[in-house]
Structures are given as structure tokens and as C-alpha cells.
Amino acid sequence: MFYFRRTSDLVVLLIWGVFVAESHCAAMNQTTKNSSLPTEANTTVSVQMGKKVLLSCPPVPLTKAVVITWVITPRGGPVCIIAYKADTKETRENNCTDRRITWASTPDLSPELQITAVALEHAGYYSCEIAVADGYFQQGHDLQVLVPPEVTLFLGKNRTAVCEASAGKPAAQIFWTPDGDCATKSEPHSNGTVTVRSACHWEQNNVSAVVCSVSHSTGNRTLSIELKRGGGQALSYIEYIIPAIIILIIIGSIWLLKIRGFRKCKSPKLEAPPAAAEDDMEPYASYTEKSNPLYDTVTKVEALPVSQDEANGTDWLTLSATGI
């Protein structure tokens, strides 16, 4: 097993000593070097988390390459070294365990390094070093991983709105339309992401809706929300209570109407029989009325007090009236 130091120059020298000692000795004895190729170039590469990235090597003709080496120095992690010897087409690795980091193709065709799905732990410095017979060339990449924040917008108390961009990298920026009385705080996390929270208050009742704009390297987001007049949670509770009361009133009215209808159907008509009885007795009452005068006359005659002589006369009259 080969031992590699962190310094890239020493790494290259050690690899030369193992793979191509003769080429290394010849390169040290050269009096001139090819000055048409760059000896070092550094770039910053920003990639969104989960995306694929290709990292390039110096523009050296592969026919001249003796050894191609990738030195990977992640932030907070161990150094990984991948080396390729051109004449024997042999590849060796040291301290490399992440299978997401591979050659983009075979090194003799393309020495680019590929990361299939970039994660936060891949952030760091990636150096491609190509050794040729008369020297070596290096190109470095500072890989920065971008994490899109999760954006939320919700109402607070008393006409306050809260806009939050959580776990973003780098930290997001939050803007409001229209401007209000705002307070913004940032909360860093151990993995390098940052949560930004902005709370704004509007006193004017003429502001009915507000817009939260979040600016980030992975893309911008815009959310809007309506403010409640009077603010706070009490108003939102009223919005639920009033419909519930209306529904209860409607149900109660229907229930009372059903009870009244049931009582009307069940109660008997008590006044109908007396009316029918009066109609049936009406002919008899008419007959009685016609017969009353005679009956009353006889009764009145018998009820008057009379003397003995008058009584004898009355008997005769009575007998004559009755036809006896």
C-alpha cells in the first residue's frame, strides 16, 4: 500500500517514483520545458445538491501523459487520491470510499472526474495533476455545494406575516412588498446550511396582501398572503365559529318545524261532533217550536188559581178543547 502526503507536489513525486521512475529522472535532467501549457489554473464550481458534475483536467495531450492524478480534499474529511499510469493502464486509489466519485470515462480517453449525485460532504478542493516527461501540470477546482432552501409563508399575530427560508446554502435573502416593520434572523446549522426567518408587521389597514420574495443561488421564490383585518388568531377563530352558529340555527329551525307538524297531525278535532249534532237536531227543534204555543197555552190555563165555580167551567172548557 502506498503512502500519500497532503501536499500535491509530494504526491506527484511519490507516484512518479512508484510508477515511472525512469521518466521522473529524465524529467529532472531536462533543461527546457514546454512553456505553452498552463502550469496551474483554479476555478470555483457551484453545483446544486443532487445534481451531476464533471471536473476537468489541464489541457494536456493525453499522448504525452505519464501519470494522471486526482487529489480530492473534502472539507472536514480525509484526503482521497486516484492515480492512473498511462503506459500500463493501471489505476490505484488510496483512502477513497465514496463510490459516487469515479472517472467520467476511461482515463486514457478522458481524465475528467465525475460525481454522480453531489452531496454536502463533497464540498472541497479537487486537483487534477498530469505528469509528463518534462514536468507536470495542475488544475484545481473549489467545489461548492448549493442547497435550495425550503420556503414557507404564514400569518402571525396582529397583522404580522412570517417568511422562512430554511436549511439553505448559502443563506437566502428575503424581501417584502410592500415594506413593513421587519425583523430578520439567521440560524446556522452544523452541516453548513442556514435558516433565515423574517417577520414583518403592518399597521395600516389598507394593506390587505403582502408578498415575500426569496433570493437564492439555486433560484428565486415568491409567495403572497392576505392579511387579516384586526389580525391575530381571534379573527380566524371567528371565521370558523360564525358558520357553525348559522348551521346550528338552520338545523334548530328545521327541527322545530318538524315538531309542530307532527303535533298538528296527531291532535283530534274536538269541535266537529257538536256542530254535526246541532245540524241533526235542527229539524226537531223546528217542530218543537211550532208545537210550543199549544203546549204553553194549556200549561198556563192549568197553572192559574181559580174558584170552585170557575173550576167547573174550566173543566168544561178543557173537556171541550180536548174533544171529549
C-alpha positions as CSV (number, residue, x, y, z in Angstrom):
1,M,0.0,0.0,0.0
2,F,1.3,3.4,-1.0
3,Y,1.5,6.3,1.5
4,F,0.5,9.7,0.1
5,R,1.1,13.1,1.7
6,R,-1.4,16.0,1.6
7,T,0.9,18.3,-0.4
8,S,0.1,17.7,-4.1
9,D,3.7,18.2,-5.3
10,L,5.0,15.5,-3.0
11,V,2.1,13.2,-4.0
12,V,3.1,13.5,-7.7
13,L,6.7,12.8,-6.9
14,L,5.8,9.7,-4.9
15,I,3.6,8.4,-7.7
16,W,6.3,9.0,-10.2
17,G,8.7,7.1,-8.1
18,V,6.4,4.1,-7.9
19,F,5.0,4.1,-11.5
20,V,7.6,5.7,-13.7
21,A,11.0,6.2,-12.0
22,E,12.8,6.5,-15.3
23,S,10.5,9.2,-16.6
24,H,10.9,11.1,-13.5
25,C,14.7,11.0,-13.6
26,A,14.6,12.1,-17.2
27,A,12.3,15.0,-16.4
28,M,14.7,16.2,-13.7
29,N,17.5,16.3,-16.2
30,Q,15.6,18.3,-18.8
31,T,17.0,21.9,-19.4
32,T,13.9,23.2,-21.1
33,K,10.2,22.8,-20.5
34,N,7.1,23.2,-22.6
35,S,6.0,26.7,-21.7
36,S,3.0,26.8,-24.0
37,L,0.8,24.9,-21.4
38,P,-0.5,26.4,-18.2
39,T,1.1,25.1,-15.0
40,E,-1.8,25.9,-12.7
41,A,-5.4,27.0,-13.0
42,N,-8.0,27.3,-10.3
43,T,-11.7,27.6,-10.7
44,T,-14.8,27.8,-8.5
45,V,-17.5,25.3,-9.4
46,S,-21.0,25.7,-7.8
47,V,-23.3,22.7,-8.1
48,Q,-26.8,22.2,-6.6
49,M,-27.1,19.2,-4.3
50,G,-28.3,16.1,-6.0
51,K,-27.0,17.2,-9.5
52,K,-24.2,15.6,-11.5
53,V,-20.9,17.4,-12.0
54,L,-17.8,16.9,-14.2
55,L,-14.4,18.2,-13.2
56,S,-11.8,18.7,-15.9
57,C,-8.0,18.3,-16.0
58,P,-5.4,20.6,-17.6
59,P,-5.5,20.7,-21.4
60,V,-2.5,18.4,-21.9
61,P,-2.4,16.0,-24.8
62,L,-3.1,12.6,-23.4
63,T,-0.4,11.1,-25.6
64,K,2.2,12.9,-23.5
65,A,0.7,12.0,-20.1
66,V,2.7,9.7,-18.0
67,V,0.7,9.8,-14.8
68,I,-2.7,11.3,-14.1
69,T,-3.6,12.0,-10.5
70,W,-6.7,13.3,-8.8
71,V,-6.2,14.7,-5.3
72,I,-9.5,15.1,-3.5
73,T,-9.6,17.2,-0.3
74,P,-13.1,17.5,1.1
75,R,-13.8,20.0,3.8
76,G,-13.6,18.2,7.1
77,G,-12.8,14.8,5.6
78,P,-9.8,12.6,4.7
79,V,-7.8,13.1,1.5
80,C,-8.6,10.7,-1.3
81,I,-6.0,10.1,-4.2
82,I,-6.8,8.4,-7.5
83,A,-3.8,7.7,-9.8
84,Y,-3.5,6.3,-13.4
85,K,-0.3,5.1,-15.1
86,A,-0.6,5.6,-18.8
87,D,1.9,3.0,-20.1
88,T,0.4,0.1,-18.1
89,K,-3.1,1.5,-17.9
90,E,-3.1,0.8,-14.2
91,T,-5.3,2.6,-11.7
92,R,-4.8,2.8,-8.0
93,E,-6.7,4.5,-5.2
94,N,-5.8,5.5,-1.6
95,N,-8.3,6.3,1.1
96,C,-11.2,6.5,-1.4
97,T,-14.5,5.0,-0.2
98,D,-17.2,7.2,-1.9
99,R,-18.4,5.3,-5.0
100,R,-20.2,8.3,-6.3
101,I,-16.8,9.8,-7.3
102,T,-15.4,8.0,-10.4
103,W,-13.7,8.6,-13.7
104,A,-16.1,10.0,-16.2
105,S,-14.7,7.5,-18.8
106,T,-11.5,5.5,-19.1
107,P,-8.6,7.7,-18.1
108,D,-6.8,7.2,-21.4
109,L,-9.8,8.7,-23.2
110,S,-10.9,11.3,-20.8
111,P,-9.3,12.0,-17.4
112,E,-12.3,14.0,-16.1
113,L,-13.7,13.2,-12.7
114,Q,-17.4,12.6,-12.2
115,I,-19.6,13.0,-9.1
116,T,-23.0,11.3,-10.0
117,A,-25.0,12.9,-7.2
118,V,-23.4,15.8,-5.3
119,A,-23.9,15.9,-1.6
120,L,-22.9,18.3,1.1
121,E,-19.9,16.2,2.1
122,H,-18.5,16.6,-1.4
123,A,-17.7,20.3,-0.9
124,G,-13.9,20.8,-1.0
125,Y,-10.9,21.1,-3.3
126,Y,-10.3,18.8,-6.3
127,S,-6.9,18.9,-8.0
128,C,-6.1,17.2,-11.3
129,E,-2.3,16.8,-11.9
130,I,-0.8,15.4,-15.1
131,A,2.8,14.4,-15.2
132,V,4.6,14.4,-18.5
133,A,8.2,13.7,-19.4
134,D,9.3,17.2,-18.9
135,G,7.2,18.3,-15.9
136,Y,3.6,18.3,-14.6
137,F,0.5,20.5,-14.9
138,Q,-2.2,21.1,-12.4
139,Q,-5.8,22.4,-12.4
140,G,-7.8,22.8,-9.2
141,H,-11.5,23.2,-8.6
142,D,-13.1,24.7,-5.5
143,L,-16.4,22.7,-5.4
144,Q,-19.2,24.5,-3.6
145,V,-22.4,22.6,-3.0
146,L,-25.6,24.7,-3.2
147,V,-28.7,23.7,-1.2
148,P,-32.1,25.2,-2.1
149,P,-34.0,26.4,0.9
150,E,-37.5,25.3,1.8
151,V,-39.6,28.4,1.7
152,T,-42.8,28.9,3.8
153,L,-45.0,31.9,4.4
154,F,-47.6,32.1,7.2
155,L,-49.6,34.6,9.3
156,G,-48.5,35.6,12.8
157,K,-50.4,37.7,15.3
158,N,-51.7,41.2,14.9
159,R,-51.3,41.7,11.2
160,T,-47.8,40.0,11.1
161,A,-46.5,37.7,8.4
162,V,-43.5,35.4,8.7
163,C,-41.4,34.3,5.7
164,E,-38.9,31.5,6.3
165,A,-36.1,30.1,4.1
166,S,-34.9,27.0,6.0
167,A,-31.7,25.0,5.5
168,G,-30.3,26.8,2.5
169,K,-26.7,27.0,1.4
170,P,-25.6,29.8,1.1
171,A,-28.0,31.8,3.2
172,A,-31.0,33.2,1.3
173,Q,-32.1,36.8,1.2
174,I,-35.7,37.8,2.0
175,F,-37.5,40.9,0.6
176,W,-41.1,42.2,1.3
177,T,-43.6,44.1,-0.8
178,P,-44.8,46.5,0.5
179,D,-42.2,47.4,3.1
180,G,-43.2,46.9,6.7
181,D,-41.7,46.8,10.2
182,C,-39.5,43.8,9.7
183,A,-37.0,41.8,11.8
184,T,-34.8,39.2,10.1
185,K,-32.7,36.5,11.9
186,S,-30.3,33.9,10.6
187,E,-29.7,30.5,12.2
188,P,-26.6,28.5,11.0
189,H,-26.6,24.7,11.2
190,S,-23.8,22.2,11.8
191,N,-23.9,21.0,8.2
192,G,-23.2,24.4,6.7
193,T,-26.8,25.3,5.9
194,V,-28.5,28.4,7.2
195,T,-32.2,29.1,8.1
196,V,-33.3,32.7,7.5
197,R,-36.6,33.9,9.1
198,S,-38.2,37.3,8.5
199,A,-41.2,38.6,10.4
200,C,-43.0,41.8,9.3
201,H,-45.8,43.9,10.8
202,W,-48.1,46.3,9.0
203,E,-50.2,48.8,11.0
204,Q,-52.1,50.2,8.0
205,N,-55.5,48.5,7.4
206,N,-55.3,49.5,3.8
207,V,-52.5,46.8,3.3
208,S,-54.6,43.7,2.5
209,A,-52.0,41.4,1.0
210,V,-48.2,41.2,1.1
211,V,-45.5,39.4,-1.0
212,C,-42.4,37.6,0.3
213,S,-39.5,37.3,-2.3
214,V,-36.7,34.9,-1.5
215,S,-33.4,35.3,-3.5
216,H,-31.0,32.3,-3.6
217,S,-28.3,31.0,-5.9
218,T,-30.4,27.9,-6.8
219,G,-33.4,30.1,-7.9
220,N,-35.8,32.7,-6.6
221,R,-39.2,32.1,-5.0
222,T,-42.2,34.4,-4.5
223,L,-45.1,33.8,-2.1
224,S,-48.1,36.0,-1.2
225,I,-50.6,36.0,1.6
226,E,-53.6,38.1,2.7
227,L,-53.5,39.9,6.0
228,K,-56.5,39.6,8.3
229,R,-58.1,42.9,9.4
230,G,-57.7,43.2,13.1
231,G,-55.0,40.5,12.9
232,G,-54.3,37.6,15.2
233,Q,-55.8,34.2,15.7
234,A,-59.1,35.5,17.1
235,L,-60.3,36.6,13.7
236,S,-59.5,33.2,12.3
237,Y,-61.5,31.5,15.1
238,I,-64.5,33.8,14.3
239,E,-64.4,32.6,10.7
240,Y,-65.0,29.1,11.9
241,I,-67.4,29.9,14.7
242,I,-69.9,32.0,12.6
243,P,-70.6,29.3,10.0
244,A,-71.0,26.8,12.8
245,I,-73.6,29.0,14.5
246,I,-75.5,29.6,11.3
247,I,-75.6,25.8,10.7
248,L,-76.9,25.2,14.2
249,I,-79.7,27.8,13.7
250,I,-80.8,26.2,10.4
251,I,-80.8,22.7,12.0
252,G,-82.8,24.0,15.0
253,S,-85.4,25.7,12.8
254,I,-85.9,22.6,10.8
255,W,-86.3,20.5,14.0
256,L,-88.9,22.9,15.4
257,L,-90.9,22.9,12.2
258,K,-91.0,19.1,12.2
259,I,-92.2,19.0,15.8
260,R,-95.0,21.5,15.1
261,G,-96.1,19.5,12.0
262,F,-96.1,16.3,14.0
263,R,-98.3,17.8,16.7
264,K,-100.9,19.1,14.2
265,C,-101.2,15.6,12.6
266,K,-101.7,13.9,16.0
267,S,-104.3,16.3,17.8
268,P,-108.1,15.3,17.3
269,K,-110.8,17.8,16.1
270,L,-113.0,18.1,19.2
271,E,-115.4,20.8,17.9
272,A,-116.6,18.9,14.9
273,P,-119.1,16.4,16.6
274,P,-121.1,19.2,18.4
275,A,-121.5,21.0,15.1
276,A,-122.8,17.9,13.5
277,A,-125.2,17.2,16.4
278,E,-126.7,20.7,16.1
279,D,-127.3,20.1,12.4
280,D,-129.0,16.8,13.1
281,M,-131.2,18.3,15.9
282,E,-132.3,21.4,13.8
283,P,-135.5,19.8,12.3
284,Y,-136.6,18.5,15.6
285,A,-136.0,21.9,17.2
286,S,-138.2,23.5,14.5
287,Y,-141.0,21.0,15.2
288,T,-140.9,21.7,18.9
289,E,-141.0,25.4,18.3
290,K,-144.3,25.0,16.3
291,S,-145.9,22.8,19.0
292,N,-144.9,25.0,21.9
293,P,-147.8,27.6,21.6
294,L,-150.5,24.9,22.3
295,Y,-148.5,23.3,25.0
296,D,-147.8,26.6,26.6
297,T,-151.4,27.7,26.5
298,V,-152.7,24.5,28.1
299,T,-150.0,24.8,30.7
300,K,-150.8,28.4,31.5
301,V,-154.5,27.6,31.9
302,E,-153.9,24.8,34.3
303,A,-151.5,26.9,36.3
304,L,-153.9,29.8,37.1
305,P,-155.7,29.7,40.5
306,V,-159.5,29.7,40.1
307,S,-162.6,29.5,42.3
308,Q,-164.9,26.5,42.5
309,D,-167.3,27.9,40.1
310,E,-164.6,28.8,37.7
311,A,-163.1,25.4,38.1
312,N,-166.3,23.7,37.0
313,G,-166.3,26.0,33.9
314,T,-162.7,25.3,33.2
315,D,-163.3,21.6,33.3
316,W,-166.0,22.0,30.7
317,L,-163.8,24.2,28.6
318,T,-160.9,21.8,29.0
319,L,-163.1,18.9,28.0
320,S,-164.5,20.8,25.1
321,A,-161.0,21.8,24.0
322,T,-159.8,18.2,24.1
323,G,-162.9,17.0,22.2
324,I,-164.2,14.7,25.0
